Amino acid sequence: MPLHPEIATFLAGLPTPPEGPLDPAAMRAGDEAHVAPLEERLPLHAVEDVTARTASGEVPVRIYTPVEADSHGVLVYFHGGAFFLGSLETHDHVARSLAKETGLKVVSVGYRLAPEAAFPAGLDDCSAVVRWVAEQGESLAWDGTTLAVAGDSSGGTFVAAVVAKAHDDGFDRITHQILYYPSLDLDFDVDRYASLRENAVGYGLETAGLKPFNAFYIDSGADPADPLVSPIKRADLTGLPPALVVTGEYDPMRDEGELYGRRLREAGVEATVSRYEGAGHGFVQHFSWIPEYHRVFEETRDFLGRR
C-alpha cells in the first residue's frame, strides 16, 4: 500500500533540514520542545524517576506502573535516536502505552549518549539496568516471571546486543526481546539490502542520512564490524529469547530487521516478524496515535502473553 496519507501529509509539511554538520545539542532541544505537557500524558497508576545504581554507574530510569498490584512482570525499554538523540522525556508516551497495553511495569532507561559518552557507555548502561531489575526485583515488586527488553530504532540495536551479551555471560533471566524497526547493520551497505535502495528518499528517514546520523556513535569507538554494534553480524543466534521484530514497509532498514528475524528462526529461536504496511521508520514514536499503528502495542501484549 502507499505511504499512509497522514504520514505523507506530515512529511510534506516538514521544513528543509539545514545544510552542514549535525548539531546534537540543537537537535536534542528540538526534540524536547515537542514533548507533551504532563497533564496531557496517558495516566497510569504511578510514574517515578529513580536512579539505578549499577555496575555501569548511576543510570537514570523512569518506572511506569500501570495498575496497583502486589507484583508485576517487567519490561525494560531502550529509547531510539541514533545513539545521540532521545531521552526519557521524548519517549515517555511510548513507555506509557507499553505499560498500559501490556500490564507490565516498564523501566525506561536514560542511558548515556554519543558523542559525549564513548562506546560502549550506552550499551553498558542498558545491560546494567536489566541486571539491576533482576537484582532489585523485590523492591521493584517484580513477580520473577516476565523480564522483557524492548527498544525502537537504535534502542532496538541495544536490545539485540543486550540479549546476546546476556547469553554469552550466562545471564538467563531475559524472557522476551522486542525490536521496533531496529538498526542492526551499521555499515549501511546499500548493495546488501534492497530496502536501502527502494526506500532511500521521501519517507522521512533517508538512506543518505544514515551515516551522518550514526557517525557520532561510530566515531566514539563503535566498530560496525563488531556484533555488539551490528547485531546482524553475530554468527550464532542460538539460545536467545523469543523475539518480536517490527518493521515498516517504507523504512530503509526494513530488510535488515526482517533478515534478523529469519536468522533467529533458522537458529531455533521463536521469532515473529511483523511488517506494518504504509509505515516508515519511527512510526511507533511519531505515529502510534494512528489506530493502525497503535496496534503495535497490542501486538506486543499478545507476544508477551504467549509464554
Salt bridges, closest charged atoms under 4 A:
ASP49 OD1 - ARG62 NE 2.58
GLU58 OE2 - ARG53 NE 3.32
GLU89 OE1 - ARG41 NH2 2.80
GLU89 OE2 - ARG62 NH2 2.69
ASP92 OD2 - ARG41 NH1 3.44
ASP92 OD1 - ARG62 NH1 3.11
ASP92 OD2 - ARG96 NE 2.49
GLU101 OE2 - HIS294 NE2 3.46
GLU101 OE1 - ARG301 NH1 3.78
GLU116 OE2 - ARG28 NH1 2.91
ASP125 OD1 - ARG112 NH2 2.90
ASP152 OD2 - HIS91 NE2 3.32
ASP168 OD1 - HIS167 ND1 3.44
ASP168 OD1 - ARG234 NH2 2.74
ASP169 OD2 - ARG131 NH2 3.29
ASP169 OD2 - LYS165 NZ 3.46
ASP185 OD2 - ARG192 NH1 2.72
ASP185 OD1 - LYS233 NZ 3.49
ASP187 OD2 - ARG192 NH1 3.09
ASP187 OD2 - LYS233 NZ 3.27
ASP189 OD2 - ARG192 NH2 3.58
GLU198 OE1 - ARG254 NH2 3.01
ASP251 OD2 - HIS281 ND1 2.76
ASP255 OD1 - ARG254 NE 2.81
GLU258 OE2 - ARG275 NE 2.87
GLU292 OE2 - HIS4 NE2 3.19
ASP302 OD1 - ARG301 NE 3.03
